[in-house]
Amino acid sequence: MNGEEGQNLKRVPDFLVVGGGINGLLISRNLLTLGASVLLIDQSEVAREASWAGGGIVSPLYPWRYSPAVTALASWAQGYYPHLVLQLLAETGIDAEFEQSGLLMLDAPDQSEAVSWATSEGKAMEVWGTAQICDAERNLASGFSDGLWMPHLGHVRNPRLCKALLASLEQSPSFSLLTHTRVTGFEEIDSRIVKAYANTAGSAEEQVLRAGAFILTAGAWTQQLLGPLNVESGVAPVKGQMLQYRLPKPLIDSMVLYHGKYLIPRRDGHLLVGSTLEYTDFDKSNTEQGRKMLQNAAVGMLPDLSRLDPIRQWSGLRPGREGGVPMIGLVEPRENLFVNAGQFRNGLVLAPASAHLLSELIMGEQPSIDPKPYRPTLDPRELMASTRASVF
């Protein structure tokens, strides 16, 4: 029996979602809620790439440096995250630990722009001097003269969030999952994708997978899927390395950001340090250079860390795209191929809003966010003309 005959014994799903990261999990959840059936496929394990590797900050690091298109998604998602985490806890018993700890940005060089942005967007932001910084976080190094305090920002335990999402999906009889299965191509007839071809690790047999519609949420691997269809996504892998410390006692209460490097305190006594920004294609190996860079940044913020060694180092591949503006929507002129990718450093930040918008577009509903800036056929450079966008 070949792969196509095997699938024909089952009901063909309404949607085949390619990529089991945070975006694939959330779009699957949304579509199941709307009554659709979903097959989710991943070339590895679910949520073991960028969705697992990131720090879990629910905000762009320097939000005023991004275009309004990113701000719109981030604002929607920030309002939704507490509800999502509580809902998943009730459904699955898994707590993704959303913490509204606040974020302290130290010595931001464009402070006036930040304050103007916060005022125009209605975001809480306070300008702190040395005394306020020291009073709030007494273990920080001396010498920081300026700080921007955003009390409403929080973070989640992203591996637990993805674990909870998968557990929620698996409760639905309309959901199925294939892991360690890589999509190798699509067959297209009259502007419709009619099937996908896939290989499962350890098997020489090619599978043929059919669905009513196909959704690409493959992160850094998006261009590998769209390239054979003559679609240029602008998505490319960008490595980020992270460190983890185990603290004998808490050193900070809030998240701290300085020169693009950040510290995130966890409930269980761990402290995360991130992250590097490296253009190394699909190489995600850990390096001594990356370790030293992050250690030096961490000790520069928290001198007490000089007495400790990191207990863990890891890397992930972000779906880099110019300006960090994702592509969300129909891949024209195809009638049943959709994409949600290219969030760059803000995959987890934007995920609930990105999935919500794509769900609305798929179902033909009135979008809650203007979809035009995210059109897959739009050159992201068009959004850069009048905004100061940055990967930080």
C-alpha positions in Angstrom: 0.0 0.0 0.0 1.5 3.4 -1.0 1.2 6.6 1.1 -1.7 8.0 -1.0 -3.8 4.8 -0.6 -3.0 4.9 3.1 -4.4 8.4 3.5 -7.5 7.6 1.4 -8.5 5.1 4.1 -9.0 8.1 6.3 -11.0 11.3 5.9 -9.0 13.9 4.0 -8.5 16.8 6.5 -9.8 20.3 5.8 -6.3 21.7 6.4 -2.7 20.4 6.3 -0.5 22.6 8.5 3.2 22.3 7.7 5.3 23.3 10.7 4.6 22.5 14.3 5.9 25.6 16.1 3.9 28.1 18.0 2.3 29.5 14.8 1.3 26.0 13.6 -0.1 25.0 16.9 -2.1 28.2 17.3 -3.6 28.2 13.8 -4.5 24.5 14.3 -6.2 25.3 17.5 -8.2 28.2 15.9 -9.3 26.1 13.0 -10.4 23.2 15.2 -12.4 25.6 17.3 -14.2 26.7 14.1 -15.1 23.1 13.4 -12.4 22.2 10.8 -10.3 19.1 10.8 -6.5 19.5 10.8 -3.4 17.4 10.1 -0.3 19.0 11.5 3.1 17.9 10.2 6.6 18.6 11.3 10.0 17.6 10.1 11.2 17.1 13.7 9.3 17.1 17.0 6.6 19.6 17.7 7.9 23.0 18.8 11.5 22.1 19.2 13.0 24.8 17.0 12.6 28.6 17.5 9.4 28.3 19.5 11.3 26.2 22.1 14.6 28.1 22.0 13.4 31.7 22.6 13.2 33.5 25.8 9.5 34.0 25.9 9.3 37.8 26.3 5.9 39.0 25.1 7.1 42.1 23.5 9.5 43.2 20.8 12.7 44.2 22.6 12.7 47.8 21.5 9.1 48.1 20.2 9.3 51.7 19.0 11.9 50.7 16.4 9.4 48.5 14.5 6.8 49.5 11.9 3.1 50.0 12.9 2.4 46.6 11.3 4.5 44.8 13.9 3.0 47.0 16.7 -0.5 46.2 15.7 0.1 42.4 16.0 2.1 42.8 19.2 -0.5 44.9 20.9 -3.3 42.4 20.1 -1.2 39.5 21.3 -0.1 41.1 24.5 -3.8 41.6 25.5 -4.6 38.0 24.6 -1.7 36.2 26.3 -3.0 36.1 29.9 -6.3 34.7 28.7 -4.6 32.1 26.6 -2.4 30.8 29.4 -5.3 30.6 31.8 -7.5 28.8 29.3 -4.8 26.3 28.5 -4.2 25.7 32.2 -7.9 24.9 32.6 -7.9 22.6 29.6 -4.7 20.7 30.1 -3.4 21.3 33.7 -0.2 22.7 32.2 0.8 26.2 33.4 2.8 28.2 30.9 3.6 30.7 33.7 2.7 34.1 32.3 4.5 36.6 34.5 3.8 40.3 34.2 7.2 41.2 35.6 7.8 44.4 33.7 10.8 45.2 31.5 13.6 47.6 32.4 15.5 48.9 29.4 18.9 50.3 30.4 20.6 53.3 28.6 18.5 53.2 25.5 20.1 55.6 23.1 16.8 56.7 21.5 14.9 57.4 24.7 13.0 60.4 23.3 11.7 58.3 20.4 10.7 55.6 22.8 8.7 58.0 25.0 7.0 59.5 21.9 6.0 56.1 20.7 4.7 55.1 24.1 2.6 58.2 24.3 1.1 57.8 20.8 0.4 54.1 21.3 -1.0 54.5 24.8 1.6 52.3 26.4 2.8 52.7 30.0 6.4 53.8 30.0 8.4 55.6 32.8 11.7 57.3 32.5 14.0 56.4 35.4 17.2 57.8 36.7 20.0 56.1 38.6 18.2 56.3 41.9 15.1 54.6 40.7 17.0 51.9 38.9 19.0 51.1 42.0 15.9 51.1 44.2 14.0 48.7 41.9 16.9 46.3 41.1 19.6 46.5 43.8 21.8 43.8 42.3 22.3 45.5 39.0 25.8 46.9 38.2 26.3 50.6 39.1 26.7 53.2 36.4 23.4 52.9 34.6 22.1 56.5 34.4 18.9 56.1 32.4 16.2 53.5 32.3 12.8 53.0 30.6 10.4 51.0 32.7 7.5 49.2 31.0 5.4 47.7 33.8 2.8 45.9 31.7 5.2 43.6 29.8 5.5 40.0 30.7 7.0 36.7 29.7 5.9 33.0 29.4 7.6 29.7 29.6 7.5 29.0 25.9 8.3 25.3 26.0 5.4 24.8 28.5 3.1 27.0 26.4 3.8 24.8 23.3 3.3 21.6 25.4 0.0 22.9 26.6 -1.1 23.8 23.1 -0.3 20.3 21.8 -2.1 18.7 24.8 -5.1 20.8 23.9 -5.0 19.9 20.3 -4.8 16.2 21.1 -8.1 16.3 22.9 -9.8 16.9 19.6 -10.9 13.9 17.4 -10.5 16.2 14.4 -6.8 16.6 15.0 -4.0 14.4 13.7 -0.2 14.7 13.9 2.8 13.5 11.9 6.2 14.2 13.3 9.7 13.5 11.8 8.0 13.9 8.4 9.4 16.4 5.9 7.3 17.9 3.1 9.4 17.7 -0.1 7.0 19.3 -2.6 3.5 20.1 -3.8 1.5 19.3 -6.8 -0.5 22.2 -8.3 -3.4 22.1 -10.8 -5.3 25.1 -12.0 -4.1 27.4 -9.2 -4.9 24.9 -6.5 -2.5 22.7 -4.4 -4.0 19.2 -4.7 -1.4 17.2 -2.7 1.8 17.4 -0.8 4.7 14.9 -1.0 6.5 14.0 2.2 9.2 11.7 3.5 9.2 10.2 7.0 12.5 9.7 8.7 13.6 6.1 8.6 11.3 5.2 5.7 12.1 5.0 2.0 8.4 5.3 1.1 7.1 8.7 -0.1 3.8 9.8 1.3 1.1 11.6 -0.6 -0.9 13.9 1.6 -4.2 15.5 0.5 -6.1 18.3 2.1 -8.7 21.0 1.3 -6.2 23.7 2.0 -2.5 23.9 2.9 -0.9 26.3 5.5 2.8 26.9 5.8 4.0 27.7 9.3 7.5 26.4 8.8 9.5 29.3 10.3 13.1 29.5 9.0 12.4 26.7 6.5 9.6 28.6 4.8 11.6 29.5 1.7 12.5 25.8 1.1 8.8 25.1 0.7 7.9 28.2 -1.4 11.0 28.2 -3.6 9.9 25.3 -5.9 6.6 27.2 -6.3 8.5 30.2 -7.6 7.5 32.3 -4.6 10.1 34.5 -2.8 9.3 34.9 0.8 12.4 36.8 2.0 12.6 34.4 5.0 16.0 33.2 5.9 17.4 31.5 9.1 19.1 33.7 11.7 20.7 31.9 14.7 20.2 32.9 18.3 22.2 31.4 21.2 21.0 31.4 24.8 22.4 30.7 28.2 20.7 29.5 31.4 21.9 30.0 35.0 20.7 28.4 38.2 20.6 31.0 41.0 20.9 30.1 44.7 18.6 33.1 45.3 16.7 35.6 43.0 18.8 38.5 41.8 16.2 40.4 39.8 12.5 40.7 39.9 11.9 42.1 36.4 13.2 41.5 32.9 16.3 43.6 32.1 17.5 44.7 28.7 20.8 46.3 27.8 22.3 46.8 24.3 20.2 44.1 22.8 20.9 41.5 25.5 18.3 40.5 28.1 17.9 38.7 31.4 14.6 36.8 32.2 14.0 35.5 35.8 11.9 32.3 36.1 9.8 31.2 39.0 11.9 28.1 39.5 15.1 30.1 40.2 16.6 29.9 36.7 17.7 33.0 34.8 17.8 33.1 31.0 20.3 35.2 29.1 19.8 36.0 25.4 20.6 36.3 22.7 23.0 36.4 19.8 22.1 37.4 16.2 24.1 35.3 13.7 23.7 34.8 10.0 25.0 31.2 9.7 22.5 29.6 7.3 21.0 26.5 8.9 24.0 25.9 11.3 22.6 26.1 14.8 25.6 24.8 16.7 26.6 26.4 20.0 29.9 28.3 20.0 32.4 29.4 22.6 32.3 32.9 21.2 28.5 33.0 21.7 28.9 31.7 25.2 31.5 34.4 26.1 29.5 37.2 24.5 26.3 36.3 26.5 28.3 35.7 29.7 30.0 39.0 29.5 26.7 40.8 28.8 25.1 39.0 31.7 27.9 39.8 34.2 27.9 43.4 32.9 24.3 43.7 34.1 24.5 41.4 37.1 28.0 41.3 38.6 27.0 38.5 41.0 26.8 36.1 38.0 30.6 36.3 37.8 30.7 33.7 40.6 28.4 31.3 38.7 28.8 29.3 35.5 25.9 28.8 33.1 24.3 25.4 33.4 23.1 25.2 29.8 23.6 26.7 26.4 21.4 26.2 23.3 20.6 27.7 19.9 17.6 28.2 17.6 17.0 29.4 14.1 14.7 32.4 13.8 12.7 33.0 10.5 14.5 36.3 9.6 12.7 38.7 7.3 13.4 42.4 6.6 11.9 44.7 9.2 10.5 41.7 11.1 7.1 42.1 9.3 5.6 38.6 8.8 3.8 37.3 5.7 0.3 36.3 6.6 -2.4 35.3 4.1 -3.1 33.6 0.8 -0.1 32.9 -1.5 -1.7 34.2 -4.7 -2.5 33.2 -7.3 -3.1 29.9 -5.5 -6.6 29.5 -4.1 -5.8 27.2 -1.2 -2.2 27.9 -0.1 -1.7 30.1 3.0 1.4 31.2 4.9 2.2 32.6 8.3 6.0 33.1 8.7 8.8 35.7 8.9 8.2 37.0 12.4 12.0 37.1 12.9 12.8 37.8 16.6 9.1 38.1 17.5 7.6 34.7 16.6 6.2 34.0 20.1 5.4 37.7 20.6 3.2 37.9 17.6 1.9 34.4 17.4 -1.6 34.7 18.9 -2.4 37.7 16.7 -0.8 36.2 13.6 -2.8 33.0 13.9 -6.0 35.0 14.7 -5.6 37.1 11.6 -4.9 34.1 9.4 -7.9 32.3 10.7 -10.1 35.3 9.8 -8.7 35.5 6.3 -9.1 31.8 5.7 -12.7 31.8 6.9 -13.6 35.0 5.0 -14.3 37.0 8.2 -13.8 40.7 8.7 -10.2 41.0 9.8 -9.6 42.6 13.2 -6.2 43.9 12.0 -5.6 45.4 8.6 -4.1 42.5 6.6 -2.5 44.6 3.8 1.0 45.0 5.4 1.4 41.2 5.7 0.3 40.2 2.2 2.7 37.4 1.0 3.2 39.2 -2.3 4.2 42.5 -0.7 7.9 43.4 -0.7 8.7 44.1 3.0 10.9 47.0 1.9 7.8 48.9 1.0 7.0 49.2 4.7 10.5 50.5 5.4 10.3 53.7 3.5 8.7 55.8 6.2 9.6 53.9 9.4 12.7 53.1 11.3 12.5 49.3 11.6 15.0 47.1 13.3 15.6 43.5 14.2 16.2 44.6 17.8 
